[in-house]
Amino acid sequence: MLNKKSVDDICVKGQKVLVRCDFNVPLQDGVITDENRLVAALPTLKKLIADGGRLILCSHLGKPKGEPKPELSLAPVAKRLTELLGQEVVFAADPEVVGPNAKAAAEALQDGQVMLLENTRYRKEETKNGEEFSKDLASLADIFVDDAFGTAHRAHCSNVGVTAFMKENAVGYLMQKEIDFLGNAVNNPARPFVAILGGSKVSSKISVINNLLDKVDTLIIGGGMAYTFMKACGQEIGTSLLEADYIDYAADMMKKAEEKGVKLLIPVDTVVAKEFSNDAPSRIACGDIAPDEMGLDIGPKTRELFAEAVKDAKTVVWNGPMGVFEMPNFAAGTIAVAQALADIDAVTIIGGGDSAAAVNQLGFADKMTHISTGGGASLEFLEGKELPGVAAADNK
């Protein structure tokens, strides 16, 4: 296991603590439309406040591309956090992020008080992990706490660069939870261990499939990426999504699964239509798909097959929907998988991104053991990669 210092291992009383949060929330006309990420940050913030830390929060929001964009200001986040924490969160509105407002507010902080810096991506050095901005951020505080798993797979100033200039670097509760759940699932899972991979592209999941085949008992492939595997088995797939360059790769993976004694399941029937539209008339195709039809979801037999495959599992990791779940008429496969996971007694981990969105939208969130806050980061974790944001924290 990754043994990183957490907020429980550091003494913050009277110390300025720079906390990297993930406040990359959706905004509409300056109003936050989904505040899950703010709520998720509260346990770490409340712990640090209770321990007498002087908190300087930072985060990115959207992609301002290194210049101040008023519509991507974190001002609405400061306002909402003030309400959620029940105490004022001072907002430092410096276009250069670490400017006169930020310095003055940081200097004035008393134990248990909180301030928030402007969007870190207003500075173009942020995403390049430039030393100057890293030093600017570090100049405000004594201790660094990273609680933003969503950016852990990127080496930026506000999560990696800054750590070189701090006395102590720890992870927050959210980050700790991700490391524990994803790390355990990959390195020490309760068995049988089943992984379900969906989403549109095989190419984006190559290393994940390769890594998981060394670890899982069963690998289930659904979503758009399944058609490349079906093609590799000699099936006709009509106009379904195909990555022709990866047909040989899919065949290799199926061979590798067989050699390792891993059960690899792909769809046995498909919901097909002639066009990519929720209102397109659809039918169930078993086996070959007609030349003018495309697969948009897994069929009823496949839903049963996949549900049966997870029934006795003790650990399940799911990343990527089974079909075009944003169209209600092609969401049944994704709903069936979510339902199957909700019904079993196992550690169920949803790997961020679209699968997290699907589970939340479909109302299954409280039935899952852990829903990852980072799509890209959780995928890289499942690939067995070391994440720069995790590696930068001090070991215990």
N, C-alpha and C positions, 0 to 999 in steps of 0.2 A: 504493500500500500504506500501511497505517497504520504509522507509524514511531514506535513507543512505546519508551521506556526499558525495558529488561528487567533481570533480575538479573545479566546479564553486563555491564551498563553502570554498576553502582553499586559503591561501596566501603563495605562494611558492618563492617569490622574494628572491634571495640570499640563499635559502635553498637547501640542497641536498635532492633530491626526488628519492626514490627507486620505480621503476615502474615495476610491474609484468605483462609482456605481454604474448601473446600466439604466439610465433614464431615457433611453432611446424610444420614446413613446409616440404613438400616432396622435397628431394634432389636426384639428379642423377649425379654422378661423380662431386660432389661439386657444382652443379648448381641447383638453386631453380626452380622447375618446375611449381609451383603454388604459386603466391605471394599474394593471397587474404588476408591472415592473416596479412601480413605486411601492406598492404594498409588500412586494417580495423583499424589498430592501430594509423594511422597518425593523425586523429583529436585530440585525447587525447595528443599525443606527441607535436603537433604544439601548442596547447593551453598552455601546461606547459612551452614550450620554450619561447613563446611570453610573458608569465608572469614572465620570468626571473628565472625559476627554473634551478637547476643544476642536470641534469637527469642521473640516473644510472639504465639502463634497465636490466632486467633479464628474463629468460625463460628456459623451458626445451626443448629438441629436441629428439624425439625418446625414446628408452629405453636402455641407456648405462649401466643400472643396477649398478650404483654406482662406475663406474670406467671410466677414461678418454678414449674415443674412438675417434681418429682423424676424422673418417668419420661422427661423430655426433657433430662436433664442430660448434659453432655459428658464426665462422669467415665469411662464405659467407653471413650470415644475416647482419652483421655489414657493409659489403661492399655494399650490395644492399640498406640498409637503408640510407647510406651516399648519394647515388644517389637520393633516393626518397625524402629525407628531404632537399637536396641541401646544406648540411653542414656535416662536418666530424663527424662520429660516431666512437670514439676511442674504439678499441677492447682490452679488458684485457684478455690475453691468459694465465690464471692460471689454471692448472689442478685441483687445490683445490678450484677453483671458487673465493673465497675471499683470494687472495694471495698478494704478494708484488706488482705485476702489477696493480691489482685492487685498492689497497690502494693508491698507488702513483697517479694513474689516477683520482681517486675520489678527492684526496687532491688538484689536479691541476685544477679541473673544475672551470670555470667561469660561470656567469649567462648566461643561454640560451645554454650552451654546453651539449653534450650528449656522454655517454659511454655505452658500453654493456659488461656485465659479461659473462663468459663461461657457458655452459650448466649446469643448477642447478642440474641435475640428475647425474653429474659426482661425486657428493657426495652421499654416500649411506644413510646418515641421512635424505636427502631431503624428500623421500617418507614416512619416518617414523615420520616426524614432530619432529625431534630431536632438543633439546634446543641449543646445541653448534653451529650448523650451522645456526639456526634462529638468534642467537646472533651475529654471524659473519656477516650475511647479514645486520642486523640492525645497526651494528657499522659503516656502510658506510654512513648512511643517517639520516635525521631528520623526514621526512614525507614518508608515504607509500601510493602508489596508485595501486589498483588492477584492471587491465583491461583484465584479462584472465578468461572469463566465462567458457571456455572449461575445466578448472581444478577446477571450483568452488565447485564441488561435492566431492573433495578430500581435506583432511586436510594435507597439506605439509608445509615444512619450509617456502618456498618462497611465500606462499599466506595466511597462517594462523599463523604459529609459530612466524613469524617475527613481527606480529602486536602487540604482547605483549610487545615489547621493543621499540615501536615507540611513538613519541609525538602525531602524528595524523595519522589516517587511513581513506582513502577515496576510492571511486570507480571511474574508468574512464568512458568515454562516451559509450564505447562498453558494458561494464558491466551494466551501467545505462539503456541502451536501452533494454537489455535482461530482466532486472528486471521489467521494465515498461511494455514491451509487454507480456512476459510470465506471469508475476504477474497479470496483468490486465485481461488477457484471462482467467486465472484460477479463480480469485477472483471477478471480476466485468465485465463479458463479455457483449458486446452488443448482444442481442438475435434476432433470433435463433442462438444458439451456437452449432456448429457441430464439432466433433472430428473424424479424420480418422486415424486408426491405421493399420499399415501393418508390414512388416518384417517377419522374419522366426519364432520367438518363442513366444508362449503365456506366457511361464514361465518368460520371461524378462519384460513382460508388465502387469503382474498381478496387482500390486499395482496401476498402471496407470489406468487400466480399472476400478478398484474398485473406485478410487478417482473421475474419470471423470463421472461415472454413477450418482454421486451426483450433478453434475454441468451442464452436457450437455443436449440439447434437442434431439440430434440424435448422435448415435455412429455407425460409419461404420468400419467394420472389413474386411480387405483384406490381401493379401500376404500369406506367408506360414502358419501363425497362424490361418487363416480362416478354414483350413481343420479340426482342432481339434473341432471348433465350428460346422462344418458341420456334423462331426461324432457324436457329442453330440445330433444333431437333428435326428440321425438315418440314415444318408446318407452313402452310400458306397464311400470311397475315394481312392480306389486302393492303389498304392504305394506312394501316396502324403505324404508330411511331416506330421507326427502326434506325438503329445506328449500325449501318452496314459494316463499318470498320471494326465493330466489336463482336461480330458473329463468331469468329474463331476464338476470341477470348471467352465468350459465353460457353462455347463447347469445352474449352480447357477447364473452366470452373466446374462444369458438370462432371467432367472426368476426375478432377481433383476431389470433389465431394465423394464420388464413388470409391476412390482409392482410400479415402480417410474414414469411410463408413458413416459419412454425414448424409442424412436424408435431405435432398434438395427438392423442394416442391415448386412447380410452376402451374399456372392456371390450366384447368381441364375444360373450362367453357368460358365464354366471353360475352358481355353485352355489347352488341355492335350496332352502328348506325352509319348512314351514308354521309352525314356531315357533322361537323363539330359544333353542335348546338343543343341546348337543353330540350328544345321542342322537336328535335329530329325523331322520327319514328324509329324504334329500336327493336331488336330481336335477340334471342340467345343463339350463339353459334357454338356448336361442340366440334372441336377439331379445327379444320381449315376455315379461314375467314374468306368470304367472297372478294374478288378483285376490287370491287367498288365500295367496300365497307371497311370501317375502322373500329378497332376495339376501344371502348371508353370506360369499361369497368369489368371487374371479375364477375363471372356468372354464379348462379345459385349453387351448383355442384361444387365449385371452387370455394365458395364461402363456407360450405359444410366441411370440405377437406381441410381448409386452414383452421377452422374452429376446432376440429377434431385433433389437429396437430399440436395445438397449444393446451389441450385439456389437462394433461398431466404434467405440464411444464412447471418448473420451480422458479425459473428466471426467464423473462421475455423482454427483449429490446425491440422496439418498433420504430423505424424511421422511414417515413414516406407513405403517402396515401395509396390506396389500391386502384383508384380510378380518378376521374375528373370530379372530385367530391364537391367542388364549388358549384357544380350544376346538380340540383336536387335529384334529377332523374338518373344520374350516374354516381350517386353517393352510397348506394346500398352496400357495395363491397367494403368500403371504408367503415361504414356504420357496423357491419357484421363483425369486422376484426376488432373494433373498439368494444363491441358488446361481448365478444368472446374473451377479451382480456379483462373486462369488468367482472366476468362471471367466475374467474379462476382464482385459486388460492396460491398466488405466486408473487414474486417481486416483478412488477411491471414497470418498465422504464420507457418513456416516450422521448425520442431523441430530437426534440426541438422542431423548429421550422414548420412545414405544412402539417406534419402529423400532430404536433402540439396544437396548432390552430384547429385542426379537425376535431381532436378530442375535446377541446374547450367549446367549440361551436356546437358540437353534438351533445354536450351535457354530460360527458363521461369523466371529466377532470378529477372529481373527488373519488373516483373508483380506482385511480392509478396510484402506484406507489410513489412514482417520481416523474414529473414532466420537466425535461431539461429546458433551461432558458436560452440555450445557444444552439441554433441549428448547425452552423458550420463548425463550431467548436466541438459539439458532441460527435459529429461525423469524424473529425480528426482524432478525437479520443478513441473512437471505435476502430480507427485505422491503426491504433497503437502508437500514434505520434506523440511526442512530448510537446505540450502546449507552452509557448513562450510565457504567457501570463501566469501559468501555474509554476513553471520552473523558476520564475523570478522571485517567488516568495521564499523566505528563509526556512530552512529545515528546522524541525524541533531540536 
